Amino acid sequence: MATSSHPVEADDSMDVDTPVKSRNALPEEDQAAQNMISEDDLKGPAVPLAIDTTGRFYSEHMRRCELRIELMRLNTLGHNPRGVYVMPSLSSINVWYGVMFVKRGYWRDAVIRFRIDIPREYPKTHPIITLYTSVSHPLVRMEDGRFALEHQFTQWTPYSDYIFHALNYLKNAFKNRVLKQLQPKDCYNISAYMKFKNDLPQFREHARIDVMKSRTPEALYRQQPRDCPIVFSQLSDEQYESAKQQMRLFADSLKQ
């Protein structure tokens, strides 16, 4: 992925709030979903069968297929939140990399990188979201960037809760309506929580600094892990316009 010296194009008119959690099961797999299943997923030595909490038996190959289908469904309208982009690791379907362009709230215009680790026990347990971009946020642990999904998902329910629910909550957590609902027991960063409750100007200033740091060349163009497919590059204005045109053409081809 490439970007110009102005990597964020904030357009609030295009930003539609998505419900934090809809709890709707995924639709039946269509032909596009079937195409996400490679021959490698259907081959290989026999592996032990596992049983999930719904009583369904499935192999490790089937689990990988379900993750591929869930990843494909992120492109379905209404699933993936606007301004959030996710791609799987180049080496493992159990690791997804993402970037979020914040369009509203105290961190407006921030560029936030994150990683999703999907445990082997998924979907019986929730994924783990870790922010690579440093932010002073009540739900983000300062030591390692872990995001507190537990506030919203006190109990992760297989085949009712999905990764796109977690992504929608991640986005909404940077908005005032979620911040106002937080309690100390929900937070990894109590200091940020106390600033939000008792010293809003200072909280706002810390968020402003986070935004500025996230947009520096050092942050945008720093070297990423070797398995991360989302990499920003500095482009001239002409290269930037050409890249946008190519993306538009690709998006149009998907609609045909």
Disulfide bonds with the S-S distance in Angstrom:
none
